[in-house]
Amino acid sequence: MLSFRRLSENNLDHVQEYDTPEHLLLNEESAFSKMVQSISAANAQYLRNLVLGGEENILGREETSQLDG
């Protein structure tokens, strides 16, 4: 789920929020971020590093490819 491009957080019959995992985790008020915060601190940090660290790596590769191009 964390590698998806977009996540949809559903609440009964409507979409509660829809965005990238990165944006949802960065928004501490999002339901997805709160769900991650509700698990153990070590697991929450692992998931944040997995998602946000991956985003930093992707952005770095994009910047490098633009400089090379």
C-alpha positions in Angstrom: 0.0 0.0 0.0 2.8 2.4 0.8 4.3 2.0 -2.7 1.0 3.1 -4.4 1.0 6.4 -6.3 -2.3 7.5 -4.7 -4.3 6.3 -1.6 -8.0 6.6 -1.0 -9.1 6.6 2.6 -12.7 5.6 2.7 -15.1 6.2 5.6 -18.3 4.2 5.1 -19.8 5.4 1.8 -17.5 8.3 0.9 -13.9 9.0 0.2 -12.4 10.7 3.2 -9.1 11.7 1.6 -7.2 11.0 -1.6 -3.5 11.8 -2.2 -0.1 10.3 -2.4 1.2 8.3 0.6 3.9 11.0 1.0 1.5 13.9 1.2 -0.9 12.0 3.5 2.0 11.1 5.9 3.3 14.7 5.9 -0.2 16.0 6.8 -0.4 15.0 10.5 -4.2 15.7 10.4 -4.8 13.1 7.7 -6.6 9.9 8.6 -3.8 7.9 7.0 -1.1 9.7 9.0 -3.2 9.2 12.2 -3.5 5.5 11.4 0.3 5.2 11.0 0.8 7.2 14.3 -1.5 4.7 16.1 0.8 1.8 15.7 4.0 1.3 17.7 6.5 4.1 17.5 9.1 1.9 15.9 6.8 0.6 13.2 5.4 4.1 12.5 9.0 5.5 12.1 9.9 2.5 9.9 6.9 3.2 7.6 7.6 7.0 7.5 11.3 6.3 6.6 10.2 3.8 4.0 7.8 6.2 2.3 9.5 9.5 2.8 13.0 8.2 2.3 11.8 6.6 -1.0 10.4 9.9 -2.1 13.7 11.7 -1.4 15.5 9.1 -3.4 13.0 9.4 -6.3 13.3 13.2 -6.3 17.1 13.0 -6.2 17.1 10.6 -9.2 14.8 13.0 -11.1 17.0 16.0 -10.4 20.1 14.0 -11.5 18.4 12.8 -14.7 17.4 16.4 -15.5 21.0 17.6 -15.0 22.3 14.7 -17.1 19.7 15.3 -19.9 
